[in-house]
Amino acid sequence: MLLKPNRAVLSFPPGFQAADFSHCQVFGEPDRSDLQSQISSPSSSLCVASRSSVTFLEMGFVSFAGRVLFASVFLLSAYQEFIEFGSDGGPAAKTLRPKFNQLTKHVASHLGLVAPHIDMKHVIAATIALKGLGGLLFIFSSTFGAYLLLLYLAFITPIVYDFYNFDIERAEFVQLFIKFTQNLALFGSLLFFLGMKNAIPKRQQKKKVPKTKTG
């Protein structure tokens, strides 16, 4: 019959120094009564601090890499549209113009509102700015950059990926619907990022508030 250890044991080899954190090892399952005495000792607290700092650096790098990969979707698209911009907005303006005109006709027929004439060249320039600036700011964990990307997605997604204008049997419906849902996933990811950014300061404030003793 094997007995599982129920106490956390910190083992330090001979010649252990405070600056040498690579020898900090914890074996067994931690016991609450014994863990407090271990943390109170200087050597064990240094081990805990070193491990938490390493974990923090690893998570920071993973988070930064994730933001770079996410923003690359918008940055590469903005770079391509900027190169092909030309004097008339490039292929992006030619693709957007008929879809935008069709949307304005729907709005005019159902709501009776007449949309003013908008040059697609200016619209493409605005979308390039939103994607480029928003993507760069998002890499550095900026909430303003996330809002810029949200604004771009909210504007461009229902216009460009207009699957609702095609019958469900047509191939265009499937292609546009897939791209529409992909943009919805990007939109949801940005909302999740903003939610986490707003939740972290609240948690830190709760930890800093001292508990008042009633007696």
C-alpha positions in Angstrom: 0.0 0.0 0.0 1.4 3.3 -1.1 1.0 6.4 1.1 0.6 9.7 -0.6 2.4 12.6 1.2 0.0 15.2 2.5 2.5 18.0 3.2 4.4 20.3 0.9 8.2 19.9 1.5 10.6 22.4 0.3 14.0 20.8 -0.5 17.1 23.0 -0.6 20.4 21.3 -1.6 23.6 22.1 0.3 25.1 25.4 -0.6 21.8 26.9 -1.6 21.8 30.7 -1.9 19.0 33.2 -2.0 19.9 34.2 -5.6 19.8 30.6 -6.9 16.1 30.0 -7.6 16.6 27.0 -9.9 16.9 24.6 -6.9 13.5 25.5 -5.5 11.4 22.3 -5.6 8.0 21.4 -4.0 7.1 17.8 -3.5 3.8 16.3 -2.4 0.5 18.0 -1.9 0.4 21.3 0.1 -1.1 21.3 3.5 -2.6 24.6 4.6 -1.2 24.4 8.2 2.3 23.8 6.9 2.2 26.1 3.9 2.0 29.2 6.1 5.2 28.4 7.9 7.0 27.7 4.7 5.9 31.0 3.1 7.0 32.9 6.1 10.6 31.8 5.7 12.8 34.1 3.6 14.1 31.3 1.3 10.7 29.9 0.5 9.2 33.3 -0.2 12.1 34.0 -2.7 11.2 30.7 -4.5 7.5 31.7 -4.7 8.5 35.2 -6.0 10.8 33.8 -8.6 8.2 31.3 -9.9 5.5 33.9 -10.0 7.7 36.3 -11.9 8.7 33.7 -14.5 5.0 32.8 -15.0 4.1 36.4 -15.4 6.8 36.9 -18.1 5.6 33.8 -19.9 2.0 34.8 -19.9 3.0 38.3 -21.0 4.9 37.0 -24.0 2.0 34.6 -25.0 -0.5 37.5 -24.7 1.7 39.8 -26.8 2.2 37.1 -29.5 -1.6 36.5 -29.6 -2.2 40.2 -30.1 0.3 40.4 -32.9 -1.2 37.4 -34.7 -4.7 38.9 -34.3 -3.7 42.3 -35.5 -1.9 40.9 -38.5 -5.2 40.1 -40.1 -6.1 43.8 -40.2 -2.6 45.1 -40.8 -1.9 42.9 -43.9 -5.3 43.8 -45.3 -4.7 47.5 -44.8 -1.2 47.2 -46.4 -2.6 45.5 -49.4 -5.4 48.1 -49.9 -2.9 50.9 -49.4 -0.6 49.5 -52.2 -3.5 49.1 -54.6 -5.2 52.3 -53.7 -4.3 54.3 -56.8 -6.4 57.3 -57.9 -9.8 55.7 -57.5 -9.5 53.5 -54.3 -8.3 50.4 -56.1 -10.1 47.0 -56.3 -11.5 47.5 -52.8 -13.5 50.5 -53.9 -14.8 48.7 -57.0 -16.0 45.8 -54.9 -17.6 48.0 -52.2 -19.4 50.4 -54.6 -22.1 48.1 -55.9 -22.7 46.5 -52.5 -23.0 50.0 -50.9 -25.4 51.2 -53.6 -27.6 48.1 -53.1 -27.7 48.8 -49.3 -28.7 52.4 -49.8 -31.5 51.3 -52.2 -32.8 48.9 -49.5 -32.7 51.6 -46.9 -34.5 54.1 -49.2 -37.2 51.6 -50.1 -37.9 50.5 -46.5 -37.2 53.6 -44.5 -37.7 56.3 -47.1 -34.2 57.8 -46.3 -32.0 58.9 -49.2 -28.3 58.4 -48.5 -26.0 61.2 -49.7 -23.5 60.5 -52.4 -20.3 59.1 -50.9 -17.0 58.7 -52.8 -15.8 55.1 -52.3 -12.2 56.4 -52.4 -12.7 58.2 -49.2 -14.5 55.2 -47.6 -11.6 52.9 -48.5 -9.1 55.5 -47.1 -11.1 55.5 -43.8 -11.1 51.7 -43.6 -7.3 51.6 -44.2 -6.8 54.1 -41.4 -9.1 52.2 -39.0 -7.4 48.9 -39.7 -3.8 50.2 -39.7 -4.0 52.5 -36.7 -6.3 50.1 -34.8 -4.1 47.1 -35.4 -1.0 48.8 -34.3 -2.6 50.1 -31.1 -4.1 46.7 -30.4 -0.7 45.1 -30.4 0.2 47.3 -27.4 -3.0 46.3 -25.6 -4.8 49.6 -26.3 -8.5 49.6 -25.8 -8.8 52.6 -28.2 -7.3 50.3 -30.9 -9.8 47.6 -30.1 -12.6 50.2 -30.5 -11.3 51.3 -33.9 -11.3 47.7 -35.1 -14.8 47.2 -33.8 -15.9 50.2 -35.7 -14.4 48.9 -38.9 -16.0 45.5 -38.5 -19.4 46.9 -37.6 -19.3 49.0 -40.8 -17.8 46.7 -43.3 -19.2 43.3 -42.4 -22.9 43.7 -43.2 -22.1 45.6 -46.4 -19.4 43.5 -48.0 -20.5 40.1 -46.9 -24.2 40.5 -47.9 -25.2 36.8 -47.9 -28.8 37.9 -47.3 -29.1 39.2 -50.9 -28.5 35.6 -52.3 -30.6 32.5 -52.3 -29.4 29.8 -49.9 -28.9 27.3 -52.8 -26.3 29.6 -54.5 -22.6 29.2 -53.9 -22.2 32.9 -53.2 -24.5 32.5 -50.2 -22.2 29.9 -48.6 -19.0 31.8 -49.3 -20.3 35.2 -48.0 -22.0 33.6 -45.0 -18.7 31.9 -43.9 -16.8 35.2 -44.2 -19.6 37.0 -42.3 -19.4 34.5 -39.4 -15.6 34.8 -39.4 -15.9 38.6 -38.9 -18.5 38.0 -36.2 -15.9 35.8 -34.4 -13.3 38.6 -34.7 -15.9 41.1 -33.4 -16.6 38.8 -30.4 -12.9 38.4 -29.7 -12.5 42.2 -29.5 -15.5 42.4 -27.1 -13.9 39.7 -24.9 -10.6 41.6 -24.9 -12.4 44.8 -23.8 -14.3 42.9 -21.1 -11.1 41.4 -19.7 -9.4 44.8 -19.8 -12.2 46.4 -17.8 -12.4 43.5 -15.3 -8.7 43.4 -14.3 -8.6 46.8 -12.6 -11.8 46.0 -10.7 -10.2 42.8 -9.3 -7.1 44.7 -8.3 -9.1 47.3 -6.5 -11.0 44.7 -4.6 -7.7 43.1 -3.5 -6.3 46.5 -2.3 -9.4 47.4 -0.2 -8.6 46.5 3.4 -11.2 44.6 5.4 -12.5 46.5 8.4 -12.8 44.6 11.6 -16.0 45.0 13.5 -15.7 44.6 17.2 
